[in-house]
Amino acid sequence: MVALQDPVAPQPPRNRRELYREKCQDEDGNRFTVIVWQNKPGLSTVSYSLADGTPVHYEDECYFATPTGKMLTRCED
């Protein structure tokens, strides 16, 4: 039996490496974890995703945006 992957679920590139995680929350207080990825070894480019693999966009030092438009802020704790 072969396990099929959900074609909608984002798959991380095989050569990227997790650098660190950021605790964030939305305006309703729901908590999320944003993972910062090094895209290729030896390069300084990074990308961002939620712990479930959903990509997020870095807006500035305080905010990340989800594909649905939800804004996440970094938590102080």
C-alpha positions in Angstrom: 0.0 0.0 0.0 1.3 3.4 -0.9 0.6 6.5 1.2 -0.5 9.5 -0.9 0.4 13.0 0.2 -2.2 15.7 0.2 -1.4 17.8 -3.0 -2.6 21.0 -1.3 -0.3 20.7 1.8 2.9 22.7 1.2 6.0 20.6 1.2 9.3 22.1 2.5 12.2 22.2 0.0 14.6 19.3 0.9 17.7 21.4 1.3 16.5 24.1 3.6 17.4 24.2 7.3 15.4 25.5 10.3 17.2 28.4 11.9 14.8 29.3 14.7 11.2 29.8 15.8 9.2 32.9 16.6 6.2 32.8 18.9 3.4 35.0 17.4 -0.3 35.7 17.8 -3.1 37.1 15.7 -5.4 40.0 16.7 -7.7 37.5 18.5 -4.9 36.2 20.7 -4.6 32.9 18.9 -1.0 31.6 19.2 1.2 30.5 16.2 4.7 29.4 15.7 6.6 30.9 12.7 9.7 29.0 11.6 12.5 30.8 10.0 14.3 28.7 7.3 17.7 29.0 5.7 16.8 28.3 2.0 20.2 26.9 0.9 23.3 26.1 3.0 25.8 28.9 2.8 23.4 31.6 1.5 21.8 34.3 3.7 18.3 34.0 2.1 15.5 32.9 4.4 11.9 32.0 4.2 9.1 31.7 6.7 6.3 29.3 7.5 3.9 28.3 10.2 4.6 25.1 12.1 2.0 23.4 9.9 3.9 24.3 6.7 1.7 27.3 5.7 4.0 29.9 4.1 4.0 33.4 5.7 5.4 36.6 4.5 7.8 38.8 6.6 6.3 42.3 6.7 8.7 44.0 9.2 10.4 43.3 12.6 6.9 43.0 14.2 4.6 41.4 11.7 4.1 38.4 9.5 1.2 38.0 7.0 -0.5 34.7 6.2 -1.9 33.8 2.7 -5.4 34.6 4.0 -4.4 38.1 5.0 -4.2 37.5 8.7 -1.5 39.5 10.4 0.6 37.9 13.1 2.6 39.8 15.6 5.7 38.6 17.5 5.0 37.8 21.2 7.0 39.4 23.9 7.2 36.3 26.1 
